[in-house]
Amino acid sequence: MEVLIHEASGAAKLVRTNDLDESCEQQQPLVVDRRDNSATIVPIYQSQPSTSNGSGSNSGSGSRSISSRSSQGGQGEESTGGDTGSQSTGPLSNTKNGENMDIGFERITYNVSLGWRGGTKTILRGLHGRLPARQLIALMGPSGAGKSSLLDVLSGYRITGVEGSVYVNGRPRNLEAFRRSSAYITQDDRLQPLLTVHENMRVSADLKLGTDTPKSEKNTIIMEILTTLGLYEHLNTQAGRLSGGQRKRLSIALELVNNPTVLFLDEPTTGLDSSSCTQVCNLLKLLARQGRTIICTIHQPSASLFQLFDLVYVLAAGECLYQGSTANLVPYLANLKMPCPVYHNPADYIIELACGEYGHESVRALVEGAQNGVSLKWFDNPDELLDNESLRKKYPLKSNKEQKQGAQATSQSHQLKVLMQRGWIKVKRDSTLTYLRMVVNILTGMMLGSLFIGAGNDATRIHQNYNLLFGCLIHHMMSTQMLTVLTFPQEMNILKKEHFNRWYSLKAYYTSITLLDIPVSVVSCFFFSVVIYFMSDQPHENNWRFPMFFVTSLFVVFVAQSFGLMIGACCDVVNGTFLAPTLSVPMMMFAGFGVMISDLPAYLHWGSYISYLRYGLEGYVNAIYGLNRPALNCVDVDPEGPGIDFCFYKEPKKFVNDVVGMSENQFWNDMICLTIILIALRIIAFVLLRWKLMSTR
Ligand SMILES: Nc1ncnc2c1ncn2[C@@H]1O[C@H](COP(=O)(O)OP(=O)(O)OP(=O)(O)O)[C@@H](O)[C@H]1O
């Protein structure tokens, strides 16, 4: 059994012991705290009771796997960047080709622009540092110290405003190659909530492993990862129903599929209870022992959690206060005449110092002590850390072929296929985007239909029927565009993470969402059209009318969806909810409803050309009143009238010319214009999405 000994000096070491019962059902590494001379034993890995599927008794499978693997990894405990020492043979037990990555950085400065006349703000100030392979490293510091910014810069997530150098195995970082070997796990778990754990993993494996990897091998990898991470018994639970800790572990599991050598995690323990925190950190330690470099930001860890990290890098206001092993933090502080009070968690104490609670001179003294990250003195074995030249010798350059791999692991067509499969599962399970959308279309169709019942063929109600056509347009526009504006920002977060981690290209993603929306749009639009068309008694004498009405509705739906996508791509929910209806008002004004297009002032004519509602309205008018429609029914409703049936707009052509001010024979022109607008909006939405993905970097 393994025991972490916390010595009075502040140092910590992991030792094997036979003193404790080896037959213990769940072997757990333990912490023995000897600082107060009494040896208290605290488990540092505890199995969390299962919260899903009611099979809590099985959760030990994952726990045992982690504990036993920890033991294997423990053999390489003191190594910083040597060969991998893991002895397990499973796909997760070692890094790709036994690859290790030793990261160093020099003079890292990060400035952000505060906008026009705001100047710039310096967030990271000339930081140096060393992140050796096979280590679990914590970036610590008070809120706003720059932890996430440093993580973003090191992972390559932020490139704008960054100065300085990042080295990987002694060579300047090649961002493309580095991104192929690393993964970034965001603070918020960006998972597909409607997919089960297994489906999420399957998608990740299909996208991140080459198409030459057999299905059985992918399954083995998935099962090994899920078992190691204690998620095996939640295989069929939808990600949206997992607990916080399970979601975090699934986020890690998804990125482990292609066995990255470096893992960046932004606050992996935030929002978790202490047991889940310990689980996650133990897991990360295990992954580090298997050869990976694991770097995570952490806010203010408890003493037991703090001890799990090998190295700690402390920041305050963008400067380094300490870099070295967790065990050496207490001696470092003592050396600077700022001894950590007895019974005080060293992690808490350094944060208090970093916050300036003990005076700003202390902060300056710490920055000088750590030489802003230049000093490697407080590493466990500083002499064993290789310089850049020795690292280059130890890790020779890869072959050209290996370096020139594509941006993603699979081809565009394969990505599209996998994304379509994933999207189809979501479509089938999505209660809002699929079922609610259909129900709303049927109910709105019935409501409008009952309000305008029989109006379609009645010459006395021809104005009402025209109002109904405009009402149908507004329904299609608002329901579709608002649904996209409200739901896409959440999807955008997942897209950002998956795209950055090179799961797929934006083109494949965009094509998949465009294609996947078609069936739901067609079905919901068809339901609405059938209900409204027949309830309001629109003409049936020509077989083309209903298809024309339906096609016009469909085009309006597609254009409105693209418009919503365009807004959803560049705005958050609040701005989008304001912007989408606001921008729709001019579309309505220029549609030719209320003010005929011919009556628009010349300087506003351009508006009617870009309003897709104008083409939609013309399409409807052509479908209902075009094709040489015969005279409408005209019944004198006044029993005391002259007994002559007289309706001013009995002839549809007269109504179209006088009131609508449109030609009734230009349906195909309208469809062509709608197609052009649709393509233009789709292209703009794609460009905006691309810009959004790049601008955040
Ligand atoms: N784009 C930006 N514009 C202006 N200020 C920014 C920007 N990005 C980061 N900052 C500022 O930089 C500082 C560091 O931010 P960062 O998110 O890296 O801190 P942190 O240490 O991770 O904080 P926390 O623990 O609270 O997440 C903060 O003061 C933040 O307000």
The ligand as a Tripos MOL2 file, in Angstrom:
@<TRIPOS>MOLECULE
LIG
   31    33     1     0     0
SMALL
NO_CHARGES

@<TRIPOS>ATOM
      1 N1        -10.1390   40.4210  -22.3060 N.pl3     1 LIG1
      2 C1         -9.8890   41.0340  -21.1480 C.ar      1 LIG1
      3 N2        -10.0890   42.3450  -21.0000 N.ar      1 LIG1
      4 C2         -9.8150   42.9670  -19.8390 C.ar      1 LIG1
      5 N3         -9.3550   42.3390  -18.7420 N.ar      1 LIG1
      6 C3         -9.1400   41.0250  -18.8280 C.ar      1 LIG1
      7 C4         -9.3950   40.2920  -20.0260 C.ar      1 LIG1
      8 N4         -9.0910   39.0050  -19.8040 N.ar      1 LIG1
      9 C5         -8.6520   38.9260  -18.5340 C.ar      1 LIG1
     10 N5         -8.6990   40.1380  -17.9410 N.ar      1 LIG1
     11 C6         -8.2950   40.4770  -16.5820 C.3       1 LIG1
     12 O1         -7.0800   39.8180  -16.3360 O.3       1 LIG1
     13 C7         -6.9990   39.4190  -14.9970 C.3       1 LIG1
     14 C8         -6.6280   37.9640  -14.9220 C.3       1 LIG1
     15 O2         -7.7070   37.1950  -15.3970 O.3       1 LIG1
     16 P1         -7.7190   35.6160  -15.2600 P.3       1 LIG1
     17 O3         -9.0340   35.1240  -15.7280 O.co2     1 LIG1
     18 O4         -6.5180   35.0690  -15.9270 O.co2     1 LIG1
     19 O5         -7.5660   35.4770  -13.6930 O.3       1 LIG1
     20 P2         -7.6620   34.1900  -12.7780 P.3       1 LIG1
     21 O6         -6.4760   34.2040  -11.9170 O.co2     1 LIG1
     22 O7         -7.8740   32.9700  -13.6040 O.co2     1 LIG1
     23 O8         -8.9420   34.5310  -11.9500 O.3       1 LIG1
     24 P3        -10.0990   33.5700  -11.3840 P.3       1 LIG1
     25 O9         -9.4380   32.6480  -10.4240 O.co2     1 LIG1
     26 O10       -11.0290   34.4990  -10.7020 O.co2     1 LIG1
     27 O11       -10.6840   32.8640  -12.5580 O.co2     1 LIG1
     28 C9         -8.3200   39.7630  -14.3810 C.3       1 LIG1
     29 O12        -8.1860   40.9610  -13.6650 O.3       1 LIG1
     30 C10        -9.2450   39.9480  -15.5440 C.3       1 LIG1
     31 O13       -10.2320   40.8890  -15.2490 O.3       1 LIG1
@<TRIPOS>BOND
     1     1     2 1
     2     2     3 ar
     3     2     7 ar
     4     3     4 ar
     5     4     5 ar
     6     5     6 ar
     7     6     7 ar
     8     6    10 ar
     9     7     8 ar
    10     8     9 ar
    11     9    10 ar
    12    10    11 1
    13    11    12 1
    14    11    30 1
    15    12    13 1
    16    13    14 1
    17    13    28 1
    18    14    15 1
    19    15    16 1
    20    16    17 2
    21    16    18 1
    22    16    19 1
    23    19    20 1
    24    20    21 2
    25    20    22 1
    26    20    23 1
    27    23    24 1
    28    24    25 2
    29    24    26 1
    30    24    27 1
    31    28    29 1
    32    28    30 1
    33    30    31 1
@<TRIPOS>SUBSTRUCTURE
     1 LIG1         1 GROUP 0 **** ****
